[in-house]
Amino acid sequence: YRDFNRRMDEWVGVDRIISPPSVANAKLKALLAAEKAKAAAASAKEIAENNMDDDEVQRTTRRQKRALSQSSMKDARTKTSERDMHRDGAPSYGERVDAGKVITVQADEMDEHEGLDEESLREHEEVTKVKNVAKVELGKYQMEAWYFSPIPKEMLRNSGMMVEVLYVCEFTLNFFTRKEELLRFQAKHSDRRHPPGNEIYRDGKLSMFEVDGAEEKIYSQNLCYIAKLFLDHKTLYFDVDPFLFYVLCEVDNRGFHPVGYFSKEKYSDVGYNLACILTFPSHQRKGYGRFLIDFSYELTKKEEKVGSPEKPMSDLGQQAYKPYWTSTIVDFLRRNSAQYRSISIMEISLKTSIMAEDIIFTLNQLGILKVINGVYFIAANEELLEKLAQKHPVKNPRVDPNKLHWTPYLTDIKRDKFSIYSKKPSVDDAPRVTPSVTS
């Protein structure tokens, strides 16, 4: 499974193996020998070229430089022409000024393995390469597990190396290897119909509970064990005291059924407003991932701070956050384009609670953050914003701030660099949104 996403790995039978190890090793040796011979041939060619007459070398070098220069100029003209046309086919602001002075800021890509050296990554792969749970039954849904989870070894004693089905009580998150044990446990605790902690949000069939890891250790640890079955990079299992867990539930006449959750530190030194997020596979494609992200930012607004998810993000985390940032920022610019003649990145951050670096990343992804004579501009008029809003709409379900009943932890505002009161927009230095750019 080298270099592949192991989310849907399965055991491979003998009948599906293409080549035995002996044949595969022979092919590998032949491939390495061919690469070695190719490298030797290239080295011999380089030596031969170094022995050429100096005049011939000089003429060749001049020809190469001339060809390279012409090719570079052609590529530059092509790229400039492409930059001057917006991704949606609409002309960009580069056509209204000197084309040579307009540069589109290149977008950076996120790496989910950022911060892991080669040895750490290899150790992670070795520890988690074999799944120990095949399926998870949570409520009326049975889901296939994606990854290894360090569940207690006692769970594996009667099942060998693999638990075929892990039965989970959806109200307490206690898990068992036999259905009879689950039914017996639920019969003794029939009064438990919701997660522990405080219900801080209710809107129709959706409800959110805040669970303090220090007060509900067993529930929080079980939640982490179960979440690890669907998350590749997750290291929090035991030390849950510094974290708050927000469990999203669907409500019916039988109780509160968990569909996903996110966790956050009670106080983050680096401004993270979300540590881990998961929507259970049985409830994905319903917009709950976006709802959880939106909820984390609503809490950040209540705290009067700006925030960002913990980095590096997983592949699924990026798939959830990129559309959220894009639709939220585009919607904000579209709704406020008439009110503001220009607006800075910091002002957008204060209104949305999205950290400035995430806003810049999103604008780079959209291709509308440009540099003109060393000054950053967000080239976006109303027509362009309308097209982007149609392409990146704000989807339901949405969080209603009026139905959120929650009080943040008190912190020293003067010492908290992520408080909005410590943010001072700079009119002169910050990137601006302008409805038009003229030469």
C-alpha positions as CSV (number, residue, x, y, z in Angstrom):
1,Y,0.0,0.0,0.0
2,R,3.0,2.3,-0.4
3,D,2.0,5.9,-1.4
4,F,-1.7,5.0,-1.5
5,N,-4.5,6.1,0.8
6,R,-5.3,3.2,3.0
7,R,-8.8,4.3,3.8
8,M,-10.5,1.4,2.1
9,D,-7.8,-1.3,2.6
10,E,-8.8,-4.9,2.8
11,W,-7.1,-8.3,3.2
12,V,-5.8,-9.6,-0.1
13,G,-6.3,-13.3,-0.9
14,V,-3.7,-15.6,-2.6
15,D,-5.8,-15.7,-5.8
16,R,-5.5,-11.9,-6.2
17,I,-1.7,-11.8,-5.9
18,I,-0.2,-11.1,-9.3
19,S,3.4,-12.2,-8.6
20,P,5.0,-14.1,-5.8
21,P,7.8,-12.3,-3.8
22,S,10.6,-14.1,-5.7
23,V,9.3,-12.9,-9.1
24,A,8.6,-9.4,-7.8
25,N,12.2,-9.2,-6.4
26,A,13.7,-10.3,-9.7
27,K,11.7,-7.6,-11.5
28,L,12.9,-5.0,-9.0
29,K,16.5,-6.1,-9.5
30,A,16.2,-5.8,-13.3
31,L,14.6,-2.4,-13.0
32,L,17.4,-1.1,-10.7
33,A,20.0,-2.5,-13.1
34,A,18.4,-0.7,-16.0
35,E,18.3,2.5,-14.1
36,K,22.0,2.1,-13.2
37,A,22.9,1.5,-16.8
38,K,20.9,4.5,-17.9
39,A,22.8,6.7,-15.3
40,A,26.1,5.3,-16.5
41,A,25.2,6.2,-20.1
42,A,24.3,9.7,-19.1
43,S,27.5,10.1,-17.2
44,A,29.6,8.9,-20.3
45,K,27.7,11.4,-22.5
46,E,28.5,14.3,-20.1
47,I,32.2,13.3,-20.1
48,A,32.2,13.2,-23.9
49,E,30.6,16.7,-24.1
50,N,33.2,18.1,-21.7
51,N,36.0,16.9,-24.1
52,M,34.5,18.9,-27.0
53,D,36.5,21.7,-28.6
54,D,36.2,25.0,-26.6
55,D,34.9,26.9,-29.6
56,E,32.3,24.3,-30.3
57,V,31.2,24.3,-26.7
58,Q,30.9,28.1,-26.7
59,R,28.8,28.0,-29.9
60,T,26.6,25.3,-28.5
61,T,26.2,27.2,-25.2
62,R,25.2,30.3,-27.1
63,R,22.7,28.4,-29.2
64,Q,21.2,26.8,-26.0
65,K,21.0,30.2,-24.3
66,R,19.3,31.8,-27.3
67,A,16.8,28.9,-27.5
68,L,16.2,29.0,-23.8
69,S,15.7,32.7,-23.8
70,Q,13.2,32.5,-26.7
71,S,11.3,29.7,-25.0
72,S,11.2,31.5,-21.6
73,M,9.9,34.7,-23.3
74,K,7.2,32.7,-25.1
75,D,6.2,30.9,-21.8
76,A,6.1,34.2,-20.0
77,R,3.8,35.7,-22.6
78,T,1.6,32.7,-22.5
79,K,1.4,32.7,-18.7
80,T,0.7,36.5,-18.6
81,S,-2.1,36.0,-21.2
82,E,-3.5,33.2,-19.1
83,R,-3.3,35.3,-15.9
84,D,-5.2,38.1,-17.6
85,M,-8.2,35.9,-18.1
86,H,-10.1,34.9,-15.0
87,R,-10.6,31.2,-14.3
88,D,-14.3,31.5,-15.1
89,G,-13.6,33.0,-18.5
90,A,-14.1,36.6,-17.4
91,P,-11.3,39.1,-18.0
92,S,-9.3,39.9,-14.9
93,Y,-8.2,43.3,-13.8
94,G,-4.8,42.7,-15.5
95,E,-6.3,44.1,-18.8
96,R,-6.9,47.5,-17.3
97,V,-3.3,48.2,-16.3
98,D,0.1,47.5,-17.8
99,A,0.2,43.7,-18.2
100,G,3.8,43.7,-17.2
101,K,3.0,45.1,-13.7
102,V,0.3,42.7,-12.7
103,I,1.3,39.5,-11.0
104,T,-1.1,36.9,-9.7
105,V,0.0,35.5,-6.3
106,Q,0.6,31.7,-6.7
107,A,-1.5,29.5,-4.4
108,D,0.2,27.2,-1.9
109,E,-1.0,23.7,-1.3
110,M,-1.4,22.2,2.1
111,D,0.4,19.0,3.0
112,E,-1.2,16.7,5.6
113,H,2.2,15.3,6.5
114,E,3.7,18.7,7.2
115,G,5.9,18.6,10.3
116,L,6.5,14.9,10.2
117,D,10.1,13.9,9.4
118,E,10.8,10.7,7.4
119,E,11.4,8.6,10.4
120,S,8.2,9.7,12.2
121,L,6.2,9.1,9.0
122,R,7.7,5.6,8.6
123,E,6.9,4.8,12.2
124,H,3.3,6.1,11.8
125,E,2.9,3.9,8.7
126,E,4.3,0.8,10.5
127,V,2.1,1.2,13.5
128,T,-1.2,1.8,11.6
129,K,-0.8,-0.2,8.5
130,V,-3.0,-3.1,9.7
131,K,-6.6,-2.5,10.7
132,N,-7.8,-4.2,13.9
133,V,-11.6,-3.5,13.5
134,A,-13.5,-4.5,10.4
135,K,-16.9,-2.8,11.0
136,V,-18.5,-0.5,13.6
137,E,-22.2,-0.6,14.5
138,L,-23.4,2.7,15.9
139,G,-27.2,2.9,16.4
140,K,-29.0,1.6,13.4
141,Y,-25.9,2.0,11.1
142,Q,-23.1,-0.4,10.4
143,M,-19.9,1.2,8.9
144,E,-16.7,-0.2,7.6
145,A,-13.7,1.0,9.5
146,W,-11.0,2.8,7.6
147,Y,-7.9,2.8,9.8
148,F,-6.2,1.2,12.8
149,S,-7.4,2.3,16.3
150,P,-5.5,1.6,19.6
151,I,-8.6,0.2,21.3
152,P,-7.8,-1.7,24.6
153,K,-6.1,-5.0,24.0
154,E,-8.7,-6.8,26.1
155,M,-11.1,-6.3,23.2
156,L,-8.9,-8.4,21.0
157,R,-8.3,-11.4,23.3
158,N,-11.4,-13.3,22.2
159,S,-11.3,-12.0,18.6
160,G,-7.7,-12.7,17.6
161,M,-6.1,-9.8,15.8
162,M,-9.3,-8.5,14.2
163,V,-12.6,-7.4,15.7
164,E,-15.3,-8.3,13.1
165,V,-17.9,-5.9,14.5
166,L,-17.4,-3.3,17.2
167,Y,-20.8,-2.6,18.8
168,V,-21.1,1.0,20.2
169,C,-23.8,2.4,22.5
170,E,-24.6,5.7,20.8
171,F,-25.6,7.4,24.0
172,T,-22.6,6.5,26.2
173,L,-20.1,5.5,23.5
174,N,-19.1,2.3,25.5
175,F,-18.2,-0.4,23.0
176,F,-18.3,-4.2,23.0
177,T,-17.3,-7.1,20.8
178,R,-20.6,-8.9,21.2
179,K,-24.2,-7.7,20.5
180,E,-25.4,-9.4,23.6
181,E,-23.1,-7.3,25.8
182,L,-24.4,-4.1,24.2
183,L,-28.0,-5.1,24.7
184,R,-27.4,-6.0,28.3
185,F,-25.6,-2.7,29.0
186,Q,-28.4,-0.7,27.4
187,A,-31.0,-2.5,29.4
188,K,-29.2,-1.4,32.6
189,H,-28.8,2.2,31.4
190,S,-32.1,2.8,29.6
191,D,-32.4,6.3,31.0
192,R,-29.3,7.5,29.1
193,R,-30.7,9.0,25.8
194,H,-28.2,11.8,25.1
195,P,-24.5,12.6,25.4
196,P,-23.2,13.9,28.8
197,G,-22.4,17.6,29.2
198,N,-24.5,20.6,28.4
199,E,-26.8,21.1,25.4
200,I,-25.8,24.5,24.0
201,Y,-27.6,24.5,20.7
202,R,-31.0,23.2,19.3
203,D,-32.4,24.0,16.0
204,G,-35.1,21.6,14.7
205,K,-33.7,18.1,14.6
206,L,-30.1,19.2,15.2
207,S,-28.6,19.5,18.7
208,M,-25.1,20.3,19.9
209,F,-23.6,19.1,23.3
210,E,-20.5,20.5,24.9
211,V,-18.5,17.8,26.8
212,D,-15.6,18.7,29.0
213,G,-12.8,16.2,28.7
214,A,-11.8,16.7,32.3
215,E,-15.3,15.9,33.6
216,E,-16.3,13.1,31.2
217,K,-13.0,11.3,30.6
218,I,-14.4,7.9,29.7
219,Y,-16.9,9.3,27.2
220,S,-14.2,11.6,25.6
221,Q,-11.6,8.8,25.4
222,N,-14.1,6.4,23.8
223,L,-15.0,9.1,21.3
224,C,-11.4,9.4,20.4
225,Y,-11.0,5.6,20.0
226,I,-14.0,5.5,17.7
227,A,-12.9,8.6,15.7
228,K,-9.5,7.0,15.1
229,L,-11.2,4.2,13.1
230,F,-12.0,6.9,10.5
231,L,-9.0,9.3,10.8
232,D,-5.5,8.5,9.7
233,H,-3.5,11.1,11.7
234,K,-4.9,11.3,15.2
235,T,-2.8,11.0,18.4
236,L,-5.1,12.2,21.2
237,Y,-6.6,9.2,23.1
238,F,-5.8,9.5,26.9
239,D,-5.0,13.1,27.8
240,V,-8.4,14.6,27.1
241,D,-8.5,17.0,30.1
242,P,-7.4,20.1,28.1
243,F,-10.0,19.7,25.5
244,L,-13.7,20.4,24.9
245,F,-15.7,18.1,22.7
246,Y,-18.7,19.3,20.7
247,V,-21.0,16.4,19.7
248,L,-23.6,17.0,17.0
249,C,-26.7,14.9,17.3
250,E,-29.9,14.2,15.3
251,V,-32.9,14.3,17.6
252,D,-36.0,12.1,17.4
253,N,-38.4,10.5,19.8
254,R,-35.9,7.8,20.8
255,G,-33.2,10.3,21.8
256,F,-30.1,12.1,20.6
257,H,-28.1,10.2,18.0
258,P,-24.5,11.4,17.4
259,V,-23.6,12.1,13.7
260,G,-20.2,13.9,14.2
261,Y,-18.1,16.0,16.5
262,F,-15.2,18.4,16.7
263,S,-12.8,19.1,19.6
264,K,-10.9,22.2,20.6
265,E,-8.4,23.2,23.2
266,K,-9.7,25.2,26.2
267,Y,-6.9,27.6,25.5
268,S,-4.6,27.5,22.4
269,D,-1.3,29.3,22.3
270,V,-1.4,29.4,18.5
271,G,-5.0,30.4,17.9
272,Y,-6.5,27.0,17.0
273,N,-10.2,26.9,17.3
274,L,-10.5,23.3,16.2
275,A,-8.3,20.3,16.9
276,C,-10.1,17.4,15.3
277,I,-13.3,17.0,13.3
278,L,-15.2,14.0,12.1
279,T,-18.6,13.2,10.5
280,F,-19.4,9.6,10.8
281,P,-19.5,7.9,7.3
282,S,-23.2,7.0,7.8
283,H,-24.0,10.7,7.9
284,Q,-21.6,12.2,5.4
285,R,-22.8,14.1,2.3
286,K,-25.4,15.8,4.5
287,G,-23.6,19.1,5.1
288,Y,-22.7,18.2,8.7
289,G,-19.0,18.7,8.2
290,R,-19.6,22.3,7.0
291,F,-22.0,22.8,9.9
292,L,-19.4,21.7,12.5
293,I,-16.8,24.0,10.9
294,D,-19.3,26.9,10.9
295,F,-20.1,26.1,14.6
296,S,-16.5,26.3,15.6
297,Y,-16.2,29.8,14.0
298,E,-19.4,30.9,15.8
299,L,-17.8,29.9,19.1
300,T,-14.7,31.9,18.0
301,K,-17.0,35.0,17.4
302,K,-18.5,34.5,20.8
303,E,-15.0,34.6,22.2
304,E,-14.3,37.7,20.2
305,K,-11.2,36.1,18.6
306,V,-9.9,35.0,15.3
307,G,-9.1,31.3,14.8
308,S,-7.9,28.6,12.5
309,P,-8.0,24.8,12.5
310,E,-5.0,22.8,13.8
311,K,-2.3,22.4,11.1
312,P,-1.4,20.3,9.2
313,M,-4.9,19.3,8.1
314,S,-5.8,15.8,6.8
315,D,-7.0,15.3,3.3
316,L,-10.7,15.1,4.4
317,G,-10.1,18.2,6.5
318,Q,-8.9,20.1,3.5
319,Q,-11.9,19.0,1.5
320,A,-14.2,20.4,4.1
321,Y,-12.4,23.7,5.0
322,K,-11.5,24.9,1.5
323,P,-15.1,25.1,0.3
324,Y,-16.2,26.7,3.6
325,W,-13.5,29.4,3.5
326,T,-14.2,30.1,-0.1
327,S,-18.0,30.4,0.2
328,T,-17.8,32.4,3.4
329,I,-15.3,34.9,2.2
330,V,-17.0,35.3,-1.2
331,D,-20.4,35.8,0.4
332,F,-18.9,38.4,2.8
333,L,-17.3,40.3,0.0
334,R,-20.4,40.2,-2.2
335,R,-22.7,41.4,0.6
336,N,-20.4,44.2,1.6
337,S,-19.1,45.3,-1.8
338,A,-21.5,48.3,-1.9
339,Q,-20.8,49.3,1.7
340,Y,-17.0,49.4,1.5
341,R,-15.1,51.2,-1.2
342,S,-12.1,49.1,-0.1
343,I,-11.5,46.7,2.8
344,S,-8.4,45.1,4.2
345,I,-7.6,41.5,4.9
346,M,-7.6,42.2,8.6
347,E,-11.1,43.7,8.5
348,I,-12.3,40.6,6.7
349,S,-10.7,38.5,9.5
350,L,-12.4,40.6,12.2
351,K,-15.8,40.2,10.7
352,T,-15.6,36.4,9.8
353,S,-13.2,35.3,12.6
354,I,-11.1,33.5,10.0
355,M,-7.4,34.0,10.5
356,A,-5.7,36.3,8.0
357,E,-3.3,33.6,6.6
358,D,-6.4,31.4,5.8
359,I,-8.0,34.3,4.0
360,I,-4.9,34.9,1.9
361,F,-4.7,31.2,1.1
362,T,-8.3,31.2,-0.1
363,L,-7.9,34.3,-2.2
364,N,-4.8,32.7,-3.8
365,Q,-6.9,29.6,-4.6
366,L,-9.5,31.8,-6.2
367,G,-6.8,33.6,-8.2
368,I,-8.0,37.1,-7.3
369,L,-5.1,38.2,-5.1
370,K,-2.7,40.2,-7.2
371,V,0.4,42.4,-6.8
372,I,0.6,45.7,-8.6
373,N,3.8,47.6,-8.2
374,G,4.5,45.8,-5.0
375,V,1.1,46.5,-3.5
376,Y,-1.4,43.7,-2.9
377,F,-4.9,44.0,-4.2
378,I,-8.0,41.7,-4.2
379,A,-9.2,42.2,-7.8
380,A,-12.9,41.5,-7.4
381,N,-15.8,43.6,-8.8
382,E,-19.5,42.9,-8.2
383,E,-20.0,40.9,-11.4
384,L,-17.0,38.7,-10.6
385,L,-18.2,38.2,-7.0
386,E,-21.7,37.2,-8.2
387,K,-20.1,34.5,-10.5
388,L,-18.0,33.2,-7.6
389,A,-21.0,33.2,-5.3
390,Q,-22.9,31.0,-7.8
391,K,-19.9,28.7,-8.1
392,H,-19.3,28.5,-4.3
393,P,-22.6,28.9,-2.6
394,V,-23.2,28.9,1.2
395,K,-24.9,25.6,1.7
396,N,-27.4,24.3,4.3
397,P,-27.6,23.5,7.1
398,R,-26.4,26.7,8.6
399,V,-25.8,27.7,12.2
400,D,-28.3,30.1,13.7
401,P,-26.3,32.3,16.2
402,N,-29.5,33.3,18.0
403,K,-30.0,29.6,19.1
404,L,-26.5,29.2,20.5
405,H,-26.4,29.5,24.3
406,W,-22.8,29.5,25.3
407,T,-20.4,31.5,27.4
408,P,-16.7,31.4,26.6
409,Y,-13.9,30.8,29.1
410,L,-12.6,34.1,30.5
411,T,-9.0,34.9,29.4
412,D,-6.8,38.0,29.7
413,I,-7.6,40.0,26.6
414,K,-4.4,42.0,26.8
415,R,-2.3,38.9,26.7
416,D,-4.3,37.0,24.1
417,K,-2.9,38.0,20.7
418,F,-5.8,36.3,18.9
419,S,-8.4,38.6,20.5
420,I,-10.1,40.9,18.0
421,Y,-9.2,43.8,20.3
422,S,-5.5,43.2,19.7
423,K,-6.0,43.3,15.9
424,K,-5.4,46.7,14.4
425,P,-6.1,47.0,10.6
426,S,-3.5,48.9,8.7
427,V,-4.9,51.0,5.9
428,D,-1.6,51.5,4.3
429,D,0.0,48.1,4.4
430,A,-2.9,45.6,4.4
431,P,-4.2,44.1,1.1
432,R,-7.3,45.8,-0.1
433,V,-10.5,44.9,-1.9
434,T,-11.2,47.3,-4.6
435,P,-14.1,47.4,-7.0
436,S,-11.9,48.5,-9.8
437,V,-8.2,48.8,-10.5
438,T,-7.0,51.5,-12.9
439,S,-3.5,52.4,-14.1
